[in-house]
Structure formats: structure tokens, C-alpha cells
Amino acid sequence: MNRHKQHLTLTVVAVLLPCMVACGSQKGDSGAVSVQQRVTGIDWRVDSLTAGGTTLRAPATARLRIDEDGKAAGNLGCNQFSARATVDGDRITIGNLRTTRMACDKTRMDFERALARALTTGTLVAKADDAKLTLTDGDGDRVRLSRSASE
């Protein structure tokens, strides 16, 4: 390669590399939520919960919505809930849940207790990919969600 082509190639790399690093894709290597991948203001359907190495399928009624004004609400599988929520980048903290007090079958109530525990035991790390969201707590328990059909 002659010196002119080498210089031109190096110039192109020097100009494009910072943009490629700064612009990048919508998510970094960690898959963490980026500015382009909103978590708030979306009605999420809870698909499953993996806690202690066991995966539980969510009841069809299980939902979660976190609004930009710091409110979380939804359905744990049987009962409705609301709580305060803080979103800081890919970190989400959900406060104490206020719930209705309906009784459902044992399977739904077991799921509900496990989901409530996973959502409120500390800071969750959010990873979004297309229409899917995974919330992981400090113990490695994971709540998998997907956008509701209306989103």
C-alpha cells in the first residue's frame, strides 16, 4: 500500500473510531438499559420468575408498570399492587408494596409471594432487548417481562 493510501486509511479510522465508540449500539457489552431503551411508561407482562434456581411461569394477570414520576403498579399474579420506584440508569429500586388482599389458588399465591420478594429485596439491574426486559436482583433471581400486546 502506498503512503497516500495508508495516510487516508489512518485518517478515516481516526475520524470514525471515536464516533463508533461514542455512538455505539443501543446497548453496551453488559446489555444494560440505555437511553434509547425505555423501561418507564411501558406496560410489561411478567413472563416468568427464576428464584433459587427454579423457574416459575407467571399467571396471565401478572403485570408491571413503572412511570417516570416514580410510581410502580401492576398485578403480582392475584393481587394489584402499587409502590414508589426509583430508576437510575439501569438500576431500579421498588419500595414497599401496597397490595389488595384477595385470595387465589396456592400456585398463584406462591408465585405472588416470590415475585413480591424479587421486586423489593434491593436494587434490580434492568437489561432490555427489543420488547423484552429482565430484572435481576442481588441474589441473581430474575424476573423476565415482555411488552404487553398494546405497546
Backbone hydrogen bonds in HBPLUS format (Angstrom, degrees):
<---DONOR---> <-ACCEPTOR-->    atom                        ^
c    i                          cat <-CA-CA->   ^        H-A-AA   ^      H-
h    n   atom  resd res      DA  || num        DHA   H-A  angle D-A-AA Bond
n    s   type  num  typ     dist DA aas  dist angle  dist       angle   num
A0006-GLN N   A0002-ASN O   3.01 MM   4  6.31 160.7  2.05 155.3 161.5     1
A0007-HIS N   A0003-ARG O   2.92 MM   4  6.04 160.9  1.96 147.3 152.3     2
A0008-LEU N   A0004-HIS O   2.94 MM   4  6.14 160.0  1.98 148.4 154.0     3
A0009-THR N   A0005-LYS O   2.87 MM   4  6.02 161.6  1.90 150.8 155.6     4
A0010-LEU N   A0006-GLN O   2.93 MM   4  6.13 166.6  1.95 152.4 156.0     5
A0011-THR N   A0007-HIS O   2.90 MM   4  6.07 150.7  1.99 144.9 153.5     6
A0012-VAL N   A0008-LEU O   2.97 MM   4  6.21 160.2  2.01 150.7 155.2     7
A0013-VAL N   A0009-THR O   2.99 MM   4  6.24 165.7  2.01 154.1 157.9     8
A0014-ALA N   A0010-LEU O   2.87 MM   4  5.97 160.0  1.91 146.0 152.1     9
A0015-VAL N   A0011-THR O   2.95 MM   4  6.14 145.0  2.08 145.4 154.4    10
A0016-LEU N   A0012-VAL O   2.85 MM   4  5.97 167.8  1.86 156.2 159.8    11
A0017-LEU N   A0013-VAL O   2.85 MM   4  5.53 161.0  1.88 149.2 153.8    12
A0020-MET N   A0016-LEU O   2.87 MM   4  6.12 158.0  1.92 159.1 166.4    13
A0021-VAL N   A0017-LEU O   2.94 MM   4  6.17 157.2  1.99 157.2 163.0    14
A0022-ALA N   A0018-PRO O   2.80 MM   4  5.93 168.2  1.81 151.0 155.0    15
A0023-CYS N   A0019-CYS O   2.62 MM   4  5.39 159.8  1.66 145.2 152.7    16
A0024-GLY N   A0020-MET O   2.97 MM   4  5.21 138.7  2.14 117.3 129.8    17
A0031-GLY N   A0028-GLY O   2.99 MM   3  5.44 152.5  2.06 113.9 122.1    18
A0033-VAL N   A0126-ALA O   3.37 MM  93  6.10 146.8  2.48 143.8 139.3    19
A0037-GLN N   A0034-SER O   3.06 MM   3  5.32 142.0  2.21 105.8 116.4    20
A0041-GLY N   A0066-ILE O   2.72 MM  25  5.98 151.5  1.79 142.9 153.0    21
A0148-SER N   A0043-ASP O   2.94 MM 105  5.74 157.1  1.99 170.2 162.8    22
A0044-TRP N   A0064-LEU O   2.85 MM  20  5.15 163.2  1.88 163.3 162.9    23
A0064-LEU N   A0044-TRP O   2.91 MM  20  5.15 149.3  2.00 147.9 152.4    24
A0045-ARG N   A0146-SER O   2.73 MM 101  5.30 173.2  1.73 166.8 164.3    25
A0146-SER N   A0045-ARG O   2.89 MM 101  5.30 150.5  1.98 145.6 155.3    26
A0046-VAL N   A0062-ALA O   3.06 MM  16  5.32 169.8  2.07 125.7 128.5    27
A0047-ASP N   A0144-ARG O   2.72 MM  97  5.49 158.7  1.77 147.3 153.6    28
A0058-ALA N   A0047-ASP O   2.98 MM  11  5.27 170.5  1.99 132.2 129.2    29
A0048-SER N   A0144-ARG O   3.30 MM  96  5.30 157.9  2.36 134.1 137.9    30
A0144-ARG N   A0048-SER O   2.92 MM  96  5.30 165.1  1.94 145.7 150.7    31
A0049-LEU N   A0056-LEU O   2.94 MM   7  5.26 152.0  2.02 148.1 157.0    32
A0056-LEU N   A0049-LEU O   2.73 MM   7  5.26 165.4  1.76 155.8 159.4    33
A0050-THR N   A0142-ARG O   2.78 MM  92  5.11 164.0  1.80 152.8 158.5    34
A0142-ARG N   A0050-THR O   2.87 MM  92  5.11 147.5  1.98 141.0 149.9    35
A0051-ALA N   A0054-THR O   2.92 MM   3  5.44 151.5  2.00 156.1 151.2    36
A0054-THR N   A0051-ALA O   3.08 MM   3  5.44 167.8  2.10 116.6 119.4    37
A0062-ALA N   A0059-PRO O   3.09 MM   3  5.69 166.2  2.11 123.0 126.9    38
A0063-ARG N   A0075-ASN O   2.91 MM  12  4.94 148.8  2.00 127.6 136.8    39
A0075-ASN N   A0063-ARG O   3.09 MM  12  4.94 152.5  2.17 115.4 122.2    40
A0065-ARG N   A0073-ALA O   2.82 MM   8  5.43 140.9  1.97 164.5 172.0    41
A0073-ALA N   A0065-ARG O   2.90 MM   8  5.43 149.4  2.00 151.5 161.0    42
A0067-ASP N   A0071-LYS O   2.77 MM   4  5.34 168.6  1.78 166.4 166.8    43
A0070-GLY N   A0067-ASP O   3.12 MM   3  5.77 151.5  2.20 123.3 123.5    44
A0085-ALA N   A0070-GLY O   2.79 MM  15  4.77 156.3  1.85 125.0 126.2    45
A0072-ALA N   A0083-ALA O   2.80 MM  11  5.12 172.3  1.81 152.1 151.7    46
A0083-ALA N   A0072-ALA O   2.86 MM  11  5.12 142.3  2.00 148.7 146.3    47
A0074-GLY N   A0081-PHE O   3.10 MM   7  5.47 146.6  2.22 144.8 142.0    48
A0081-PHE N   A0074-GLY O   2.92 MM   7  5.47 150.0  2.01 139.1 139.9    49
A0076-LEU N   A0079-ASN O   2.89 MM   3  5.64 163.6  1.92 167.0 164.1    50
A0100-THR N   A0080-GLN O   3.08 MM  20  5.58 148.2  2.18 146.9 151.3    51
A0082-SER N   A0098-ARG O   2.93 MM  16  5.33 136.4  2.12 140.0 153.5    52
A0098-ARG N   A0082-SER O   2.86 MM  16  5.33 164.0  1.89 161.4 166.3    53
A0095-GLY N   A0084-ARG O   2.84 MM  11  5.25 171.8  1.84 155.7 158.6    54
A0086-THR N   A0093-THR O   2.83 MM   7  5.16 154.8  1.89 148.6 157.0    55
A0093-THR N   A0086-THR O   2.89 MM   7  5.16 158.1  1.94 147.9 155.0    56
A0088-ASP N   A0091-ARG O   2.80 MM   3  5.12 169.3  1.81 157.6 161.3    57
A0091-ARG N   A0088-ASP O   3.05 MM   3  5.12 161.6  2.09 119.9 124.0    58
A0126-ALA N   A0090-ASP O   2.76 MM  36  5.07 166.9  1.77 151.9 156.4    59
A0092-ILE N   A0124-LEU O   2.85 MM  32  5.03 161.1  1.89 145.8 151.3    60
A0124-LEU N   A0092-ILE O   2.69 MM  32  5.03 179.2  1.69 158.4 158.7    61
A0109-MET N   A0105-ASP O   3.03 MM   4  6.28 161.7  2.06 157.0 163.0    62
A0110-ASP N   A0106-LYS O   2.82 MM   4  5.97 157.2  1.87 154.3 160.0    63
A0111-PHE N   A0107-THR O   3.05 MM   4  6.27 161.2  2.08 146.9 151.8    64
A0112-GLU N   A0108-ARG O   2.89 MM   4  6.05 162.2  1.92 147.9 153.3    65
A0113-ARG N   A0109-MET O   3.00 MM   4  6.22 162.3  2.03 150.2 153.3    66
A0114-ALA N   A0110-ASP O   3.12 MM   4  6.33 163.2  2.15 148.5 153.1    67
A0115-LEU N   A0111-PHE O   2.82 MM   4  6.05 160.3  1.86 159.4 165.3    68
A0116-ALA N   A0112-GLU O   2.92 MM   4  6.06 167.2  1.94 152.9 156.5    69
A0117-ARG N   A0113-ARG O   3.05 MM   4  6.21 159.1  2.09 145.8 151.4    70
A0118-ALA N   A0114-ALA O   2.98 MM   4  6.21 161.2  2.02 147.4 152.4    71
A0119-LEU N   A0115-LEU O   2.92 MM   4  6.10 157.5  1.97 155.8 161.5    72
A0120-THR N   A0116-ALA O   3.19 MM   4  6.21 136.7  2.38 141.3 151.2    73
A0125-VAL N   A0136-THR O   2.85 MM  11  5.16 159.6  1.89 141.5 147.1    74
A0136-THR N   A0125-VAL O   2.96 MM  11  5.16 157.6  2.02 137.6 144.5    75
A0127-LYS N   A0134-THR O   2.91 MM   7  5.23 150.4  2.00 148.6 157.6    76
A0134-THR N   A0127-LYS O   2.86 MM   7  5.23 153.0  1.93 144.8 153.9    77
A0129-ASP N   A0132-LYS O   3.00 MM   3  5.27 161.5  2.04 139.6 143.8    78
A0132-LYS N   A0129-ASP O   2.94 MM   3  5.27 157.6  1.99 127.5 134.6    79
A0147-ARG N   A0131-ALA O   2.91 MM  16  5.38 153.7  1.98 151.5 156.3    80
A0133-LEU N   A0145-LEU O   2.98 MM  12  5.06 159.9  2.02 135.8 135.0    81
A0145-LEU N   A0133-LEU O   2.77 MM  12  5.06 163.1  1.80 165.7 166.5    82
A0135-LEU N   A0143-VAL O   2.90 MM   8  5.10 162.3  1.93 147.6 153.3    83
A0143-VAL N   A0135-LEU O   2.83 MM   8  5.10 159.6  1.87 149.2 156.2    84
A0137-ASP N   A0141-ASP O   2.95 MM   4  5.51 158.5  2.00 155.0 161.7    85
A0140-GLY N   A0137-ASP O   2.98 MM   3  5.40 163.3  2.01 116.4 121.5    86
A0151-GLU N   A0148-SER O   2.95 MM   3  5.56 166.0  1.97 123.5 128.1    87
